[in-house]
Amino acid sequence: MRYIFSFLLLLSYGMAFSQSSIQSEFKIYDTRLKQVITIDKIISGCNDADVLFFGEEHNDSVCHYLEAEIFKALYRKYGDKIALSLEMFETDNQLPLNEYLEGFIPEDRFAKDVRLWSNYKDYRPMIEFAKENHITVIAADPPRRYVSMVSRLGMASLNNLSKEAKKLLPPLPFDTLSGRYREKFEEIMQGSPGGTNPNVYYSQNLWDAGMSYSIYKYWKKHKGNKIFHCVGGFHTAEKLGTAAQLKMRNKKIRILNIASVSDASYNSPDPKAFEKFSNLGDYILITNPDLKKTF
């Protein structure tokens, strides 16, 4: 996606909301304790977890606010024993991402060399915080050109790639999840172009397998560290998708997940109002659906 650097510099995350006003636009519900909690409770809950997934709605400003706040809180507690993992960067962009974080290249060069999402302004606060505090950032997503290739040509087409290209992907062949995840995907895709094409589902699985492998590789080398992975909500809701793929790589990996929903019940004084979302995650972020979207 194209990105205009000058536009980025004119925008900051805090323009739409002040910290005090945004606090009233969401609640965090702990599905195990069955109560509304604070960010601090999530952080303390990570003592016994290796990976915390944040399943976001990409255009929800509250999600992006909380991602940054949780990331900072994790750093305050665990220091350099944390890593940030993002769907928003692809594995073949790990090198320029590292070069920017290390101060070797300026931000305008970084913006040109990395395929930044059009709403990169929403993730920039976390990248800048990581840069300032020398925190590892994992470019987790497999290159989208290969995801697109699977949609068009099928999984077997990946076998024809070069050794260099395969280094950017999870080990082949990757798993294609059956059951609930596939059922949910087919429900969403009903009536859309290519919705009945199995290759489209296989490309979804490549995303999940790729992100899980990126996380797994870091975890394997840095056991004891915490990984905070931000990703579209569908990929980790109900601990399916990327979360399920990660558990398949090693059952000992301990995960927690946050699932975000925009719902009119966000301001309910009764925690029971949030029980309808309990199947989605360990923590449910309920946000005001009337807030202006970031794009």
Helices and strands as residue ranges (DSSP letters): H 5-10, G 13-15, H 19-22, G 23-25, E 26-30, E 35-37, H 39-45, G 46-48, E 51-56, H 61-78, G 79-81, E 82-90, G 91-93, H 94-101, H 107-113, G 120-122, H 124-133, E 136-141, H 144-153, G 155-160, H 163-166, H 180-189, H 198-221, E 226-232, G 233-235, G 237-239, H 242-249, E 255-262, G 264-267, G 271-280, E 283-287
